[in-house]
């Protein structure tokens, strides 16, 4: 599992343009989400919930985006 990742879901027909990203901080995960182009919202979730969140995002059509360093 990567220590950080950004996922995006874009569907121009449905006017959907969202992101969901995470960064692992020990036993917690800092999650940031919102519309692409905005700062978004943030929350902390326990590390054990990360896999289920990633599966849910994949099911909803989110794709991994390579981040610039």
PyMOL CGO cylinders between C-alpha atoms (Angstrom):
from pymol import cmd
from pymol.cgo import CYLINDER

trace = [
    CYLINDER, 0.00, 0.00, 0.00, 1.34, 3.41, -0.94, 0.3, 1, 1, 1, 1, 1, 1,
    CYLINDER, 1.34, 3.41, -0.94, 1.96, 5.99, 1.79, 0.3, 1, 1, 1, 1, 1, 1,
    CYLINDER, 1.96, 5.99, 1.79, 0.01, 8.57, -0.22, 0.3, 1, 1, 1, 1, 1, 1,
    CYLINDER, 0.01, 8.57, -0.22, -2.20, 8.56, -3.30, 0.3, 1, 1, 1, 1, 1, 1,
    CYLINDER, -2.20, 8.56, -3.30, -4.58, 10.81, -5.23, 0.3, 1, 1, 1, 1, 1, 1,
    CYLINDER, -4.58, 10.81, -5.23, -7.67, 9.50, -7.00, 0.3, 1, 1, 1, 1, 1, 1,
    CYLINDER, -7.67, 9.50, -7.00, -9.90, 11.48, -9.35, 0.3, 1, 1, 1, 1, 1, 1,
    CYLINDER, -9.90, 11.48, -9.35, -13.35, 10.89, -10.82, 0.3, 1, 1, 1, 1, 1, 1,
    CYLINDER, -13.35, 10.89, -10.82, -14.21, 12.94, -13.92, 0.3, 1, 1, 1, 1, 1, 1,
    CYLINDER, -14.21, 12.94, -13.92, -17.41, 12.57, -15.95, 0.3, 1, 1, 1, 1, 1, 1,
    CYLINDER, -17.41, 12.57, -15.95, -18.15, 15.56, -18.18, 0.3, 1, 1, 1, 1, 1, 1,
    CYLINDER, -18.15, 15.56, -18.18, -21.62, 14.30, -19.13, 0.3, 1, 1, 1, 1, 1, 1,
    CYLINDER, -21.62, 14.30, -19.13, -22.68, 14.24, -15.47, 0.3, 1, 1, 1, 1, 1, 1,
    CYLINDER, -22.68, 14.24, -15.47, -20.65, 17.36, -14.56, 0.3, 1, 1, 1, 1, 1, 1,
    CYLINDER, -20.65, 17.36, -14.56, -18.60, 15.34, -12.06, 0.3, 1, 1, 1, 1, 1, 1,
    CYLINDER, -18.60, 15.34, -12.06, -15.07, 16.43, -11.23, 0.3, 1, 1, 1, 1, 1, 1,
    CYLINDER, -15.07, 16.43, -11.23, -13.97, 15.12, -7.81, 0.3, 1, 1, 1, 1, 1, 1,
    CYLINDER, -13.97, 15.12, -7.81, -10.78, 14.09, -6.04, 0.3, 1, 1, 1, 1, 1, 1,
    CYLINDER, -10.78, 14.09, -6.04, -9.97, 11.92, -3.03, 0.3, 1, 1, 1, 1, 1, 1,
    CYLINDER, -9.97, 11.92, -3.03, -6.45, 11.68, -1.66, 0.3, 1, 1, 1, 1, 1, 1,
    CYLINDER, -6.45, 11.68, -1.66, -4.81, 10.23, 1.40, 0.3, 1, 1, 1, 1, 1, 1,
    CYLINDER, -4.81, 10.23, 1.40, -1.56, 10.26, 3.33, 0.3, 1, 1, 1, 1, 1, 1,
    CYLINDER, -1.56, 10.26, 3.33, -0.76, 7.64, 5.97, 0.3, 1, 1, 1, 1, 1, 1,
    CYLINDER, -0.76, 7.64, 5.97, 0.30, 9.07, 9.34, 0.3, 1, 1, 1, 1, 1, 1,
    CYLINDER, 0.30, 9.07, 9.34, 1.19, 6.10, 11.53, 0.3, 1, 1, 1, 1, 1, 1,
    CYLINDER, 1.19, 6.10, 11.53, -2.04, 4.35, 12.54, 0.3, 1, 1, 1, 1, 1, 1,
    CYLINDER, -2.04, 4.35, 12.54, -4.22, 7.16, 11.10, 0.3, 1, 1, 1, 1, 1, 1,
    CYLINDER, -4.22, 7.16, 11.10, -4.88, 8.35, 7.56, 0.3, 1, 1, 1, 1, 1, 1,
    CYLINDER, -4.88, 8.35, 7.56, -5.29, 12.00, 6.60, 0.3, 1, 1, 1, 1, 1, 1,
    CYLINDER, -5.29, 12.00, 6.60, -7.96, 12.13, 3.87, 0.3, 1, 1, 1, 1, 1, 1,
    CYLINDER, -7.96, 12.13, 3.87, -8.70, 15.14, 1.68, 0.3, 1, 1, 1, 1, 1, 1,
    CYLINDER, -8.70, 15.14, 1.68, -11.61, 15.22, -0.79, 0.3, 1, 1, 1, 1, 1, 1,
    CYLINDER, -11.61, 15.22, -0.79, -13.71, 17.61, -2.85, 0.3, 1, 1, 1, 1, 1, 1,
    CYLINDER, -13.71, 17.61, -2.85, -14.19, 19.12, -6.31, 0.3, 1, 1, 1, 1, 1, 1,
    CYLINDER, -14.19, 19.12, -6.31, -11.10, 19.36, -8.47, 0.3, 1, 1, 1, 1, 1, 1,
    CYLINDER, -11.10, 19.36, -8.47, -9.80, 22.93, -8.38, 0.3, 1, 1, 1, 1, 1, 1,
    CYLINDER, -9.80, 22.93, -8.38, -10.81, 23.54, -4.77, 0.3, 1, 1, 1, 1, 1, 1,
    CYLINDER, -10.81, 23.54, -4.77, -8.88, 23.06, -1.53, 0.3, 1, 1, 1, 1, 1, 1,
    CYLINDER, -8.88, 23.06, -1.53, -11.40, 20.41, -0.45, 0.3, 1, 1, 1, 1, 1, 1,
    CYLINDER, -11.40, 20.41, -0.45, -12.30, 19.08, 2.97, 0.3, 1, 1, 1, 1, 1, 1,
    CYLINDER, -12.30, 19.08, 2.97, -10.23, 16.93, 5.29, 0.3, 1, 1, 1, 1, 1, 1,
    CYLINDER, -10.23, 16.93, 5.29, -10.68, 14.26, 7.92, 0.3, 1, 1, 1, 1, 1, 1,
    CYLINDER, -10.68, 14.26, 7.92, -8.76, 11.59, 9.80, 0.3, 1, 1, 1, 1, 1, 1,
    CYLINDER, -8.76, 11.59, 9.80, -9.73, 7.92, 9.57, 0.3, 1, 1, 1, 1, 1, 1,
    CYLINDER, -9.73, 7.92, 9.57, -8.18, 4.83, 11.17, 0.3, 1, 1, 1, 1, 1, 1,
    CYLINDER, -8.18, 4.83, 11.17, -5.69, 2.97, 8.96, 0.3, 1, 1, 1, 1, 1, 1,
    CYLINDER, -5.69, 2.97, 8.96, -7.81, -0.21, 9.01, 0.3, 1, 1, 1, 1, 1, 1,
    CYLINDER, -7.81, -0.21, 9.01, -10.59, 1.60, 7.08, 0.3, 1, 1, 1, 1, 1, 1,
    CYLINDER, -10.59, 1.60, 7.08, -8.34, 2.61, 4.17, 0.3, 1, 1, 1, 1, 1, 1,
    CYLINDER, -8.34, 2.61, 4.17, -8.76, -0.59, 2.12, 0.3, 1, 1, 1, 1, 1, 1,
    CYLINDER, -8.76, -0.59, 2.12, -12.55, -0.45, 2.22, 0.3, 1, 1, 1, 1, 1, 1,
    CYLINDER, -12.55, -0.45, 2.22, -12.47, 3.25, 1.23, 0.3, 1, 1, 1, 1, 1, 1,
    CYLINDER, -12.47, 3.25, 1.23, -10.16, 2.50, -1.71, 0.3, 1, 1, 1, 1, 1, 1,
    CYLINDER, -10.16, 2.50, -1.71, -12.45, -0.33, -2.91, 0.3, 1, 1, 1, 1, 1, 1,
    CYLINDER, -12.45, -0.33, -2.91, -15.48, 1.98, -2.68, 0.3, 1, 1, 1, 1, 1, 1,
    CYLINDER, -15.48, 1.98, -2.68, -13.72, 4.70, -4.70, 0.3, 1, 1, 1, 1, 1, 1,
    CYLINDER, -13.72, 4.70, -4.70, -12.69, 2.19, -7.39, 0.3, 1, 1, 1, 1, 1, 1,
    CYLINDER, -12.69, 2.19, -7.39, -16.29, 0.97, -7.60, 0.3, 1, 1, 1, 1, 1, 1,
    CYLINDER, -16.29, 0.97, -7.60, -17.45, 4.57, -8.07, 0.3, 1, 1, 1, 1, 1, 1,
    CYLINDER, -17.45, 4.57, -8.07, -15.02, 5.15, -10.95, 0.3, 1, 1, 1, 1, 1, 1,
    CYLINDER, -15.02, 5.15, -10.95, -12.12, 6.95, -9.28, 0.3, 1, 1, 1, 1, 1, 1,
    CYLINDER, -12.12, 6.95, -9.28, -8.73, 6.45, -10.97, 0.3, 1, 1, 1, 1, 1, 1,
    CYLINDER, -8.73, 6.45, -10.97, -5.25, 6.97, -9.56, 0.3, 1, 1, 1, 1, 1, 1,
    CYLINDER, -5.25, 6.97, -9.56, -3.48, 10.14, -10.70, 0.3, 1, 1, 1, 1, 1, 1,
    CYLINDER, -3.48, 10.14, -10.70, 0.30, 10.40, -10.74, 0.3, 1, 1, 1, 1, 1, 1,
    CYLINDER, 0.30, 10.40, -10.74, 1.35, 13.22, -8.41, 0.3, 1, 1, 1, 1, 1, 1,
    CYLINDER, 1.35, 13.22, -8.41, 4.07, 15.72, -9.32, 0.3, 1, 1, 1, 1, 1, 1,
    CYLINDER, 4.07, 15.72, -9.32, 6.94, 15.93, -6.85, 0.3, 1, 1, 1, 1, 1, 1,
]
cmd.load_cgo(trace, "trace")
